[in-house]
Amino acid sequence: MAQIKPYVIALEEHYSDPAVVAQAKSASAPVIGNSMYARLAPMLNDLGELRLKHMDEAGIDFQVISHAPSPIQQMDAATCIKLASATNDLLHRAVLSHPTRFAGFAALPTPDPKAAADELERCVDKLGFKGAMIHGRTQGAYHDHPRFHPIFERAQALDVPIYIHPGQPHEAVAAAYYDDYLKDFPALANAAWGYTIDTATQILRMILSGLFDKYPKLKIIVGHQGEGMPFLVDRVDEAVNRGGKQVAFKEIFCNNFWITTSGHFSTPALTCSLMEMGVERVLFSVDYPFVDNVPGTRWMEGVPLSREDKEKILSGNARKLLKL
């Protein structure tokens, strides 16, 4: 008897609003229109037929969609508030057109944390979004800074997760660590290394800052198999607690964080994540369209896990976390 295909939810899947790029160009803000974005524009800009075609080809039943890394977090407060609201409304219209296939994560105007918290609440309560995605730093600042706490306070009150997505590391870090290799290995600036440096540092700072003491029920999602943190968490926990201030680093990471498989289809890495965090903390994602859908679902077919555990990763954990 043929087995029934498991239901598949992917939740680090991106779109790009052309109005965001246009506004950024007019304001001379950092813009996402590099060669990769130009190449992927047909898929990033599509919130309908083409996206659904690619999902169907890979056996993906449902996407939780979020805006790709953009200048929204880097613009002046008044502009980014208006822009975030408009692009969230655009995504909401796409979800309404395909409610059995799409849900949304909000884009937030983080330069004004109170406005960002209010936009999160609007998107959750009025638009039915499942949380929000924050990219990298905001105007140079990591989000452990107390001025960003209204966002996390509201996320805890709404009982929705914040997805921490990579951004570019600080310019001085990039210059010191890998800029002299970028000519031959341009991906060092993003997925190969830079994104991991930025996101792992954000995780570290959030935990060390006491954020989770203040908001103990805050839920955070991190992609790309946790940006290496499941592999490092025991060593970090031991080393930061050798003296002085003590912090329950591993306990917080394993209790307040969920990770996804986005763009990191490695069975050894998945095994490490499962052993450190447990199967209930791992969710399937692809990172579409920066990563193709089909390799992700094909990889999961061959992962040596029970059907029950695969179904948790492919959809069960997302249903529970996002209340789908």
C-alpha positions, 0 to 999 in steps of 0.5 A: 500500500502506498504511503500518504504523502506527509503535509509539508509546511515551509516557513522561511520563504520570501517575497519582495515588494517592488514598491519597497525597492523603489522607495529605497532607491528614491531615498538612497537607502541600502537596497536589495537590487543586487545581481542575485535579486535581479536574477530572482525577481520573477520569483520574489515578486510573484505571490501567486501562480509561479510560486504555487507551481514551484511549491507543487513541483516540490510537494510543498503544501503551505508557505509562511511568507516573509519579505526578503532582506530589505531596506525597511529597517534602515530607513527613517522612521516615518518612511519605514512605518508607511512602507512596512504597513503597505507591504504587509497589506500586499502580503495579506491580499496574497494570503486572502487569495490563497488561504489554504496555501499561504500565511504571513510573517510581518515586516516591522518598522524597527527604527521606531520600536513602539510603531513596530510593536503596534504593526506586529499587533495589527498584523496578528490581530487584523490580518491573521499573520503568524508572527514577524521576521527581523533581518540582521541589525537596525541602523547598526544596532542589534536587537538586544538593545533595550530600546527594541524591547517593546517588540519582544514584549508585544510578541510575548503578549500576542504569543507569536514568534519572531523569526531572526533572519540574517543580515550583513555583519558589521562592516569592520567585521567583514573587512577584518574577517573575509573581504580580501577573499570576496573576489574569488568567493563572493558568498562569504559575504552572505550565506557561506559565512557573513550571515552566520556571523551576524545571526549567531552573534544576535542569538548570543547577545539576546540571551546574554542581555537578560532579554529572556529573564524579562520575557520568559515566554518569548519565542524565537525562530532561527533558520539555517539549522540554527546558524551553527548554535546547536553545535556550539551551545554546550561549549558556549554555555560552559565557557560563559559561565566560568566566572562572574555573571551566570546565565542559563545559556543552553537552557534558554536556547533549548527552551525559547528557540526553534530552528529551521532547515532553511538552506541547510539540507545536511543530515549530520547537522540535523542530527546534531540539532535533534540531539541538542534541542529535540525533534519538537524544536526543528521545523522544515523550511527551504529559503525560497527562492534563494534556495530551490524547493525540490532539493529540500523536500527530496532531502527530507525523504531520505533523512533516517527518521521515523515517519512520526518524527518526519511529520513533526518536522515537516508540519506538526511542529509548525502547526503547533508553534504558529497555531495553523 
